[in-house]
Amino acid sequence: MKIQQSAENYIETIFMLTQKNGSVRSIDIANELGFSKPSVSIAMKNLRENGYIDVMGDGTITLLPPGREIAEGLYMRHTILTECLTLLGVSKETASEDACKIEHILSEESFNAIKAHLDKTVK
């Protein structure tokens, strides 16, 4: 399932904030990403209309199964790419920032090759 990189970033942020805080609202996303509340509200409306999230009456945002699937895949990519870059000597902060950029454009074939290589060498 392919969606725009900006939507992927929002979905991954919802996932990470939920893991960290237990629940997430639009203001949490705005604060985390440094975006305006109106921009986040528009993005949440689009994600809701496309079936990736649900917004409860109290403003709490939850990932629906399609959104969770995307988030978990992105989070796995982010984690593995960060680990790979860190093993190469890149600082943890820079590795995480670079992984965030790479995870969206890297082909499945290349990612699987990196993952397989890490699985062999890190064990």
CORURGI-V945346 format. One record per residue. N is the residue number from 1. D_FIRST is the distance of its C-alpha to the first C-alpha in Angstrom with 1 decimal. Layout:
# CORURGI-V945346
n->{N | N}
d_first->{D_FIRST | D_FIRST}
This chain:
# CORURGI-V945346
n->{1 | 2 | 3 | 4 | 5 | 6 | 7 | 8 | 9 | 10 | 11 | 12 | 13 | 14 | 15 | 16 | 17 | 18 | 19 | 20 | 21 | 22 | 23 | 24 | 25 | 26 | 27 | 28 | 29 | 30 | 31 | 32 | 33 | 34 | 35 | 36 | 37 | 38 | 39 | 40 | 41 | 42 | 43 | 44 | 45 | 46 | 47 | 48 | 49 | 50 | 51 | 52 | 53 | 54 | 55 | 56 | 57 | 58 | 59 | 60 | 61 | 62 | 63 | 64 | 65 | 66 | 67 | 68 | 69 | 70 | 71 | 72 | 73 | 74 | 75 | 76 | 77 | 78 | 79 | 80 | 81 | 82 | 83 | 84 | 85 | 86 | 87 | 88 | 89 | 90 | 91 | 92 | 93 | 94 | 95 | 96 | 97 | 98 | 99 | 100 | 101 | 102 | 103 | 104 | 105 | 106 | 107 | 108 | 109 | 110 | 111 | 112 | 113 | 114 | 115 | 116 | 117 | 118 | 119 | 120 | 121 | 122 | 123}
d_first->{0.0 | 3.8 | 6.7 | 10.3 | 12.2 | 14.5 | 12.2 | 10.9 | 14.7 | 15.6 | 13.2 | 14.6 | 18.0 | 18.0 | 17.2 | 20.0 | 22.4 | 22.0 | 22.8 | 25.7 | 27.2 | 26.1 | 25.1 | 23.8 | 24.8 | 24.1 | 27.2 | 26.1 | 22.9 | 25.2 | 27.7 | 25.3 | 23.7 | 26.9 | 25.6 | 27.6 | 27.2 | 26.7 | 23.8 | 22.1 | 23.0 | 21.4 | 18.1 | 18.4 | 19.1 | 16.0 | 13.8 | 16.0 | 15.8 | 12.1 | 12.4 | 11.4 | 15.1 | 18.5 | 21.6 | 24.8 | 28.2 | 29.3 | 26.5 | 24.7 | 20.9 | 18.9 | 15.3 | 14.1 | 12.2 | 8.6 | 10.0 | 11.9 | 9.3 | 7.8 | 11.6 | 12.9 | 10.9 | 12.0 | 15.4 | 15.9 | 15.2 | 17.6 | 20.1 | 20.3 | 20.6 | 23.1 | 25.1 | 25.1 | 26.4 | 28.9 | 30.2 | 30.9 | 33.1 | 31.0 | 31.8 | 29.5 | 29.0 | 28.3 | 26.0 | 23.9 | 23.9 | 23.0 | 20.2 | 18.6 | 18.7 | 17.8 | 14.8 | 12.7 | 14.0 | 14.8 | 13.4 | 12.3 | 15.7 | 17.7 | 16.3 | 17.1 | 20.5 | 21.3 | 20.4 | 22.6 | 25.3 | 25.4 | 25.6 | 28.6 | 30.4 | 30.1 | 31.4}
